[in-house]
């Protein structure tokens, strides 16, 4: 299991805007490996949580 936190700079401080806890087990009710992540600075680039954590134990 892994975690992703996305912070953005607002008024000189970094503010947590999004947080994801990876659940890659399809049998788990909180399964979210297909959830797409997109950053404000790169709106045309999208990746899934499963892609980000692929190969990570």
C-alpha positions in Angstrom: 0.0 0.0 0.0 1.3 3.5 -0.8 0.1 7.1 -0.4 0.2 10.1 -2.7 -0.2 13.6 -1.5 -0.5 16.5 -3.9 0.4 20.0 -2.5 0.0 23.4 -4.3 1.7 26.6 -3.3 -1.0 29.1 -2.2 -0.1 32.5 -0.6 3.5 31.4 0.0 2.5 28.1 1.8 2.1 24.6 0.5 -1.5 23.4 1.0 -2.5 19.7 0.7 -5.1 19.5 -2.0 -5.4 15.8 -2.8 -4.5 12.6 -0.9 -4.8 9.1 -2.2 -4.1 5.8 -0.4 -3.5 3.1 -3.0 -5.7 0.0 -2.8 -4.7 -2.4 -5.6 -6.6 -5.5 -4.5 -9.6 -5.9 -6.8 -11.3 -7.8 -4.0 -11.0 -4.9 -1.6 -14.1 -2.6 -1.4 -11.8 0.4 -1.5 -10.1 -0.7 -4.7 -8.9 2.4 -6.6 -6.0 1.3 -8.9 -7.9 2.8 -11.9 -8.4 6.2 -10.3 -6.8 8.9 -12.6 -4.5 11.5 -11.2 -4.0 14.8 -13.0 -1.9 17.8 -11.9 -2.9 21.4 -12.4 0.4 22.2 -14.0 0.1 19.3 -16.5 -3.6 18.9 -17.2 -3.0 16.9 -20.4 -1.0 14.2 -18.5 -3.1 11.6 -16.7 -2.0 8.5 -14.9 -3.7 5.9 -12.7 -2.8 5.0 -9.2 -2.1 1.5 -10.5 0.4 2.9 -13.0 2.2 5.0 -10.4 2.6 2.0 -8.0 3.3 -0.6 -10.6 6.2 -2.7 -9.4 6.3 -1.2 -5.9 5.9 -3.8 -3.1 
